[in-house]
């Protein structure tokens, strides 16, 4: 098989699909949407990433994990961190949203619905355990700052809800 730019691009994409988000290990950084661009410059893979929120403590780990995964595959790499445009939960892929739910974290709602749910005005957050919308917010903050803590009033299971960020 002849190595082409397309083959290298797909290989790099496949490698980055194996790099997990350190705070949500069932999601790859590609599913999470933090990888903004990938390009080859003078035989060095340049990966540009955007934090899920400013000051996200996981970004250094993500950068190190990208470098390690690429090095293990024989690539040199450089990580660029950009803050603009700001990351949004819209960048989580459909596959990523399904993985969140399967893992027990409710996927983000749309911005207006998110506000209603976080203010306690409407029961819109679906329990990832039983599927009920009969849920209540316990705390504005869950296991990380980007999540809120909810409990299902039907199955009584607690769960994180990934807040909508736009």
Secondary structure as GFF3:
##gff-version 3
##sequence-region A 1 166
A	DSSP	alpha_helix	5	17	.	.	.	ID=ss1
A	DSSP	alpha_helix	29	32	.	.	.	ID=ss2
A	DSSP	beta_strand	35	41	.	.	.	ID=ss3
A	DSSP	beta_strand	44	49	.	.	.	ID=ss4
A	DSSP	alpha_helix	59	72	.	.	.	ID=ss5
A	DSSP	beta_strand	76	81	.	.	.	ID=ss6
A	DSSP	three_ten_helix	89	91	.	.	.	ID=ss7
A	DSSP	alpha_helix	94	103	.	.	.	ID=ss8
A	DSSP	beta_strand	105	106	.	.	.	ID=ss9
A	DSSP	alpha_helix	111	118	.	.	.	ID=ss10
A	DSSP	beta_strand	135	139	.	.	.	ID=ss11
A	DSSP	beta_strand	147	152	.	.	.	ID=ss12
A	DSSP	beta_strand	158	162	.	.	.	ID=ss13
###
